[in-house]
Amino acid sequence: MSHRNGRLGDQFCMSCAPCLVPQLDYGHDPADDSCSASNRGTCNGTRPAARQGRYEEAHSAADTGTRHATCSTRADDRTKFSAQITASHPGGVSTAAVNLWHGADYDSADAAMSHDLPKCTTSGTTATCTMNFQVKADTREMTNVVANAHAGTWRIAAFATGKDRAQTAVYDYATTKVQRASKLTVNASPEPVKRGKKITVTGALTRANWTTHTWGGYGGQSVKLQYRPKNSSTYTTLKSLTTSSTGKLSTTVTATADGYYRYRFAGTSTTPAAIAAGDYVDVT
């Protein structure tokens, strides 16, 4: 998320730290401010019957794939996340909030995300307010609904009201990403294989289609094939491939030693990065 912190309107100071964004599946990133305390966004997932909404810190542990910062609960086809804003005003702050919008300008936005009632805590002339959002993938033109065309950069509008009834609003306060969730798979075969023989490494890159509610192949994308020896924790890139029109991947390498093969996708503005879990090949 890019952001701007500073004085807004008449004697207001605000900083915004939303825990965005959500990488929505088909079923559906804090700063210190010179005039307010350090703030961090939070994600508050609920736990539906079969799937738990959660915030997963990005990591790249060997052969477990990469998990991206994602706030989601998909059992009811909605992605849920929260955002936090801190505002200061000499007369004290009664409430502050943010909302998200997509389009050329605020008045003609083609999509928007609104929140429930902000919950605020106050300290002197400063208030920190947290609000919860939920959004789903659909083709209807409604608040809190997104379609494929909305993937990419969204803008954040910030608002605050003082206890003296003074108000401020900045409609283009910050930007963030709303992305279509991605998946990447890999399969290296045969297993085991004799040293010097060929290994075929296949896979597929797919992403959520918010319009059709399916996972579809992501074609024409650059993906790296990587390898790490059995007793190493470091992957090296062997070659780069381009996905087929249906998102498929296939290439061959020569078997040299026991190790793991994986594909890695860097991501685009509309689709997050993805790393396939390493597939182990025993070389005899």
C-alpha positions in Angstrom: 0.0 0.0 0.0 1.3 3.4 -0.8 0.1 6.1 1.6 0.3 9.8 2.5 0.3 10.9 6.1 0.0 14.5 7.1 -2.2 17.4 8.0 -5.7 17.2 6.4 -8.3 19.9 6.3 -8.7 22.2 9.2 -6.2 21.3 12.0 -6.6 17.5 11.5 -3.8 15.0 11.2 -4.5 11.5 10.1 -2.6 8.3 9.3 -4.1 5.2 7.8 -2.9 1.6 8.0 -5.5 -0.7 6.3 -4.8 -4.4 6.3 -5.6 -4.8 2.6 -5.8 -6.5 0.3 -7.5 -9.0 -0.2 -6.6 -11.6 -2.8 -10.2 -12.8 -3.5 -10.8 -16.3 -4.7 -13.6 -16.9 -7.1 -16.1 -17.6 -4.3 -16.0 -14.9 -3.7 0.3 -4.0 3.3 1.9 0.6 8.6 3.9 3.6 9.1 4.9 6.2 11.7 3.2 9.5 11.3 5.0 12.7 12.5 1.8 13.8 14.2 0.4 10.5 15.5 1.6 7.3 17.0 2.7 4.3 15.0 -0.3 2.4 13.7 -0.6 -1.1 12.3 -3.5 -2.5 10.3 -5.2 -5.6 11.6 -7.0 -8.5 10.1 -9.9 -10.0 11.9 -10.9 -13.3 10.3 -13.9 -15.3 11.5 -14.0 -19.1 11.5 -16.8 -20.5 9.4 -17.7 -24.1 9.4 -15.2 -25.5 6.9 -12.6 -22.8 6.3 -11.0 -20.3 8.6 -10.4 -16.7 7.6 -6.9 -15.7 8.5 -4.0 -13.4 8.1 -0.9 -15.2 6.7 2.5 -13.5 6.8 4.4 -13.8 3.6 7.2 -16.4 3.8 9.1 -18.7 1.6 10.1 -21.7 3.7 11.6 -24.4 1.6 9.0 -26.5 -0.3 5.9 -25.1 1.4 5.2 -22.5 -1.2 4.7 -18.8 -0.5 1.6 -17.5 1.4 0.7 -14.0 0.8 -0.8 -11.5 3.2 -4.5 -12.3 2.7 -7.6 -11.6 4.8 -10.3 -14.0 3.8 -13.3 -16.0 4.9 -14.6 -17.9 1.9 -17.3 -20.2 3.4 -19.9 -17.5 2.7 -18.3 -16.3 -0.6 -17.1 -13.1 1.1 -13.6 -11.8 1.8 -13.4 -10.0 5.2 -10.8 -7.6 6.3 -10.3 -4.6 8.6 -8.7 -1.2 8.4 -7.5 1.3 11.0 -7.1 5.0 10.9 -5.7 7.4 13.6 -6.8 11.1 13.6 -5.8 14.0 15.8 -7.6 17.3 16.3 -7.1 20.1 18.9 -10.7 19.8 20.0 -10.6 16.0 20.0 -11.9 13.5 17.5 -15.4 11.9 17.7 -14.9 9.5 14.8 -12.8 8.7 11.7 -13.1 6.2 8.9 -11.9 5.1 5.5 -13.5 3.5 2.5 -12.2 2.1 -0.8 -13.1 3.1 -4.3 -12.1 2.2 -7.9 -12.2 4.5 -10.9 -11.0 7.7 -12.4 -12.4 9.9 -9.6 -14.4 9.6 -6.4 -17.7 11.0 -7.8 -17.7 8.6 -10.8 -16.2 5.5 -9.1 -17.3 2.3 -10.8 -16.9 0.2 -7.6 -16.7 0.9 -3.9 -16.3 -0.9 -0.5 -18.0 0.4 2.5 -17.6 -0.7 6.2 -19.6 -1.3 9.3 -19.8 1.2 12.2 -16.2 2.2 13.2 -15.1 1.3 16.7 -12.8 4.0 18.2 -10.5 4.4 21.1 -9.4 7.8 22.2 -6.4 9.3 24.0 -6.4 13.0 24.6 -7.0 14.7 21.2 -6.4 11.5 19.2 -8.7 8.7 18.2 -7.9 5.4 16.6 -10.8 3.9 14.7 -11.1 0.4 13.3 -13.7 -0.7 10.7 -14.6 -4.0 9.2 -15.2 -4.7 5.5 -16.5 -7.6 3.5 -16.6 -8.0 -0.3 -17.5 -10.6 -2.7 -16.9 -11.4 -6.4 -19.9 -10.8 -8.6 -21.0 -9.0 -11.8 -23.7 -6.9 -10.2 -23.1 -3.2 -9.9 -23.3 -3.0 -6.1 -21.3 -1.7 -3.2 -18.9 -4.3 -1.8 -19.0 -6.3 -5.1 -16.1 -6.7 -7.5 -15.7 -8.1 -11.0 -12.5 -8.9 -13.0 -12.3 -5.3 -14.4 -11.9 -4.0 -10.8 -8.7 -6.0 -10.1 -5.6 -3.8 -9.5 -5.2 -0.4 -7.9 -7.9 1.0 -5.6 -8.0 4.3 -3.8 -8.6 5.0 -0.1 -10.8 7.9 1.0 -10.2 9.2 4.6 -12.7 11.0 6.8 -12.7 12.5 10.3 -15.1 14.5 12.5 -14.0 16.5 15.6 -15.9 16.7 18.8 -16.4 20.4 17.9 -18.1 19.1 14.7 -15.3 20.2 12.5 -14.9 17.8 9.6 -12.3 16.8 7.0 -12.3 14.4 4.0 -9.6 13.4 1.6 -10.9 11.3 -1.2 -7.6 10.2 -2.7 -5.6 9.7 0.5 -3.8 6.4 -0.4 -3.7 3.5 -2.8 -3.8 -0.2 -2.4 -4.3 -3.4 -4.4 -7.3 -5.7 -4.8 -6.1 -8.8 -6.6 -7.4 -12.0 -8.1 -6.1 -14.9 -6.1 -3.6 -17.1 -7.8 -2.5 -20.8 -7.7 0.7 -22.5 -9.0 1.3 -26.2 -9.2 4.3 -28.4 -10.2 4.9 -32.0 -10.9 8.4 -33.5 -11.8 8.5 -37.0 -13.2 9.5 -39.8 -13.4 10.3 -40.5 -9.8 12.8 -42.0 -9.2 15.0 -41.3 -12.3 18.5 -42.4 -13.3 21.3 -39.8 -13.4 21.7 -38.2 -16.8 18.1 -39.0 -17.9 15.4 -36.4 -18.6 12.9 -35.1 -16.0 9.7 -33.6 -17.3 8.4 -30.7 -15.1 4.8 -29.8 -15.7 2.5 -27.3 -13.8 -0.3 -24.8 -14.2 -0.8 -21.1 -13.2 -4.4 -20.3 -12.5 -6.2 -17.3 -11.0 -9.7 -16.6 -9.7 -12.2 -15.4 -12.3 -14.6 -13.1 -10.4 -17.0 -13.0 -13.2 -17.5 -16.7 -13.9 -16.8 -17.9 -10.4 -14.2 -20.4 -11.6 -10.4 -20.8 -11.5 -9.0 -20.1 -15.0 -5.6 -20.5 -16.6 -3.4 -17.4 -16.6 -1.8 -17.4 -20.1 1.2 -15.6 -21.4 2.9 -15.1 -18.0 6.6 -15.5 -17.3 7.3 -18.2 -14.7 10.7 -19.4 -13.4 11.6 -23.1 -12.9 13.8 -23.4 -9.8 15.8 -26.2 -8.2 17.4 -26.9 -4.9 19.6 -29.9 -3.9 18.4 -32.3 -1.3 20.6 -30.9 1.5 20.3 -27.2 0.6 17.8 -24.6 1.5 18.5 -22.3 -1.5 16.7 -22.4 -4.8 18.4 -21.4 -8.0 16.6 -20.5 -11.3 17.2 -23.0 -14.1 15.2 -21.3 -16.8 12.2 -19.1 -17.5 9.0 -20.2 -19.3 5.9 -18.6 -20.5 2.5 -20.1 -19.7 0.3 -21.4 -22.5 -3.0 -19.8 -23.3 -4.5 -22.1 -20.7 -1.9 -21.4 -18.1 0.0 -24.7 -18.6 3.7 -25.2 -18.1 6.0 -28.0 -19.3 9.7 -28.3 -19.8 12.5 -30.9 -19.4 15.8 -30.9 -17.4 18.6 -33.4 -17.0 18.7 -35.3 -13.7 21.9 -34.6 -11.8 21.2 -35.2 -8.1 18.4 -35.6 -5.6 16.5 -32.4 -5.1 13.3 -30.3 -5.4 11.8 -28.6 -8.4 9.3 -25.7 -8.2 7.8 -23.0 -10.3 7.8 -19.3 -9.2 5.5 -16.5 -10.5 6.4 -12.9 -9.7 2.8 -11.6 -9.9 1.2 -8.7 -11.8 -0.8 -5.6 -10.8 -4.0 -7.7 -10.8 -2.7 -11.0 -9.6 -0.4 -11.8 -6.7 2.9 -13.7 -6.8 2.7 -17.5 -6.3 5.2 -20.3 -5.6 4.5 -23.9 -6.0 5.6 -26.3 -3.3 8.8 -28.1 -4.3 8.4 -31.5 -5.8 11.2 -34.0 -4.8 12.9 -36.2 -7.3 15.1 -39.2 -6.2 18.0 -39.6 -8.6 19.7 -43.0 -8.7 
